Amino acid sequence: MSTSPPPPRNRGLVPRDIALIALFAALIAVLSMTLAVPIGPVPITLQTLGVMLAASLLGPTRGPLAVLTFLLLVAVGLPLLPGGRGGLAPFAGVTGGYLIGWVAGAFVIGLLTARMLPRYRFWWGLLCNAVGGIGVVYLVGVPWSAVVTGDTSLAALLGFAVFLPGDIAKAAIASAVAAGVFRAYPVPPAGRPTA
């Protein structure tokens, strides 16, 4: 008869998880108000950097929950978006697709990042952040913006390429920060007890 230990239980969210989710929701809020360069209907902001950091450091569950927490605070009216906007109007406006895309993007980043752990590598992290934080977010945000503005021409869609260099820089910053954090606080290999 085998005396193997019982399988690990799903522990749900513990207070530490809730604190990290709240912390990264606050970080996204701070980054959304730090820099807002109005270029057309969609401003350049640092919000995506916060989304990438949350997903890279918190994983595929807590990362998206941090983004959802931030979006919930916006939806109830807190003026956390650039220009002091809040409420439900931003979700129906030209940037609504990006807001929704952040959740899916955070999930993809977290999922891809979790596959490389316990050893976080900068270049793989950059790829994870580019696929989720740029690819997935643009996949939802760009068509949404085109439909809301009524300009679905190729020129309008290509106009969003102006955001690409900044978003690549944000992906690199998020990857460098995550690499530093995981180097300082290594994740134990699966199955090993933590000290």
Secondary structure per residue as TSV (DSSP state, phi and psi in degrees):
chain	resnum	aa	ss	phi	psi
A	1	M	-	360.0	131.7
A	2	S	-	-83.8	139.9
A	3	T	-	-114.7	46.7
A	4	S	-	-70.9	150.1
A	5	P	-	-66.8	152.9
A	6	P	-	-65.0	153.0
A	7	P	-	-62.9	149.7
A	8	P	-	-63.5	139.4
A	9	R	-	-83.7	151.2
A	10	N	-	-72.9	111.6
A	11	R	-	-84.7	-6.7
A	12	G	-	68.3	-164.6
A	13	L	-	-86.8	128.5
A	14	V	-	-101.2	167.8
A	15	P	H	-53.4	-36.2
A	16	R	H	-62.2	-40.8
A	17	D	H	-62.3	-44.5
A	18	I	H	-63.6	-39.9
A	19	A	H	-64.2	-41.8
A	20	L	H	-66.6	-40.4
A	21	I	H	-60.7	-46.3
A	22	A	H	-63.8	-40.9
A	23	L	H	-61.6	-44.8
A	24	F	H	-75.5	-28.6
A	25	A	H	-63.3	-41.0
A	26	A	H	-65.8	-38.8
A	27	L	H	-61.6	-43.5
A	28	I	H	-61.3	-40.6
A	29	A	H	-62.4	-45.6
A	30	V	H	-62.9	-43.6
A	31	L	H	-68.2	-25.8
A	32	S	H	-74.4	-23.4
A	33	M	H	-102.5	-6.3
A	34	T	H	-73.0	-45.1
A	35	L	-	-141.4	127.6
A	36	A	E	-143.9	104.0
A	37	V	E	-101.8	110.7
A	38	P	-	-72.9	113.4
A	39	I	-	-127.2	97.6
A	40	G	T	70.2	-152.5
A	41	P	T	-75.9	-17.7
A	42	V	S	-116.9	115.3
A	43	P	-	-76.7	156.5
A	44	I	E	-84.7	125.2
A	45	T	E	-136.1	176.4
A	46	L	S	-100.0	8.0
A	47	Q	H	-57.2	-42.0
A	48	T	H	-62.0	-31.5
A	49	L	H	-60.1	-43.7
A	50	G	H	-63.0	-39.6
A	51	V	H	-63.2	-45.3
A	52	M	H	-64.6	-41.6
A	53	L	H	-63.9	-45.3
A	54	A	H	-59.1	-46.4
A	55	A	H	-69.3	-41.2
A	56	S	H	-65.6	-38.3
A	57	L	H	-93.8	-27.0
A	58	L	H	-103.7	-16.5
A	59	G	H	92.5	-174.6
A	60	P	H	-76.9	-7.7
A	61	T	H	-106.2	-57.5
A	62	R	H	-70.3	-33.1
A	63	G	H	-59.3	-56.8
A	64	P	H	-60.9	-32.3
A	65	L	H	-65.8	-34.4
A	66	A	H	-64.9	-41.6
A	67	V	H	-65.8	-44.7
A	68	L	H	-61.9	-37.1
A	69	T	H	-62.0	-46.5
A	70	F	H	-58.8	-47.0
A	71	L	H	-65.2	-34.3
A	72	L	H	-65.1	-41.0
A	73	L	H	-63.1	-38.3
A	74	V	H	-65.4	-46.1
A	75	A	H	-60.9	-33.7
A	76	V	T	-80.8	-0.7
A	77	G	T	113.3	-1.9
A	78	L	-	-67.0	134.0
A	79	P	-	-80.6	69.1
A	80	L	-	-100.4	-8.2
A	81	L	B	-90.7	160.3
A	82	P	G	-50.5	140.2
A	83	G	G	79.6	10.7
A	84	G	G	71.5	28.7
A	85	R	B	-86.2	149.8
A	86	G	-	-161.8	-179.9
A	87	G	S	91.2	-167.8
A	88	L	S	-85.6	-19.7
A	89	A	H	-56.3	-43.0
A	90	P	H	-60.0	-27.2
A	91	F	H	-73.8	-24.5
A	92	A	H	-96.0	-9.1
A	93	G	S	-85.8	-166.4
A	94	V	T	-65.4	-26.1
A	95	T	T	-95.8	0.7
A	96	G	H	-57.7	-38.2
A	97	G	H	-64.5	-35.6
A	98	Y	H	-67.8	-41.1
A	99	L	H	-60.3	-44.4
A	100	I	H	-69.5	-39.3
A	101	G	H	-62.2	-27.6
A	102	W	H	-59.0	-39.2
A	103	V	H	-65.6	-49.6
A	104	A	H	-63.9	-41.3
A	105	G	H	-62.1	-41.7
A	106	A	H	-63.9	-38.9
A	107	F	H	-63.5	-45.0
A	108	V	H	-64.7	-45.5
A	109	I	H	-58.9	-48.3
A	110	G	H	-61.0	-41.8
A	111	L	H	-65.2	-46.4
A	112	L	H	-66.5	-40.5
A	113	T	H	-63.7	-41.7
A	114	A	H	-60.6	-29.0
A	115	R	H	-69.1	-26.1
A	116	M	H	-92.4	-14.4
A	117	L	T	-71.0	148.4
A	118	P	T	-88.6	-6.8
A	119	R	S	-106.4	106.1
A	120	Y	-	-80.0	126.9
A	121	R	-	-114.6	132.9
A	122	F	H	-54.1	-49.8
A	123	W	H	-67.2	-38.0
A	124	W	H	-67.6	-39.2
A	125	G	H	-61.9	-40.1
A	126	L	H	-61.8	-42.3
A	127	L	H	-63.3	-43.7
A	128	C	H	-59.0	-46.2
A	129	N	H	-68.0	-35.1
A	130	A	I	-69.2	-43.7
A	131	V	I	-65.3	-50.6
A	132	G	I	-80.7	-47.8
A	133	G	I	-78.7	-19.7
A	134	I	I	-113.7	-59.1
A	135	G	I	-57.7	-55.1
A	136	V	I	-66.6	-42.8
A	137	V	H	-64.5	-43.1
A	138	Y	H	-65.6	-36.7
A	139	L	H	-59.1	-32.9
A	140	V	H	-92.4	-44.6
A	141	G	H	-71.2	-43.0
A	142	V	H	-65.4	-51.7
A	143	P	H	-61.7	-37.2
A	144	W	H	-59.6	-48.8
A	145	S	H	-61.3	-40.9
A	146	A	H	-62.8	-41.8
A	147	V	H	-68.2	-44.8
A	148	V	H	-64.2	-40.4
A	149	T	H	-80.0	-13.0
A	150	G	T	76.8	11.3
A	151	D	-	-115.9	92.9
A	152	T	-	-99.8	17.2
A	153	S	S	-69.8	157.4
A	154	L	H	-60.8	-37.6
A	155	A	H	-60.7	-39.9
A	156	A	H	-66.8	-41.1
A	157	L	H	-68.1	-39.8
A	158	L	H	-69.8	-20.4
A	159	G	G	-61.6	-23.5
A	160	F	G	-75.3	-7.5
A	161	A	G	-63.6	-18.8
A	162	V	G	-63.3	-24.2
A	163	F	G	-82.1	-20.7
A	164	L	H	-59.6	-47.8
A	165	P	H	-58.8	-42.5
A	166	G	H	-65.5	-38.6
A	167	D	H	-70.0	-33.9
A	168	I	H	-65.5	-40.8
A	169	A	H	-62.3	-41.1
A	170	K	H	-64.7	-39.3
A	171	A	H	-63.0	-39.6
A	172	A	H	-67.0	-41.9
A	173	I	H	-63.5	-46.0
A	174	A	H	-61.3	-39.8
A	175	S	H	-67.8	-40.1
A	176	A	H	-66.4	-42.1
A	177	V	H	-64.4	-45.7
A	178	A	H	-62.2	-41.2
A	179	A	H	-60.2	-42.6
A	180	G	H	-65.1	-41.8
A	181	V	H	-65.9	-45.7
A	182	F	H	-69.9	-26.9
A	183	R	H	-70.4	-40.8
A	184	A	H	-74.8	-33.5
A	185	Y	S	-128.3	77.6
A	186	P	-	-61.3	146.8
A	187	V	-	-89.3	127.9
A	188	P	-	-67.6	146.8
A	189	P	-	-57.9	151.7
A	190	A	T	-58.2	137.4
A	191	G	T	92.4	-14.4
A	192	R	S	-92.4	136.0
A	193	P	-	-69.2	146.1
A	194	T	-	-84.4	148.4
A	195	A	-	-79.8	360.0
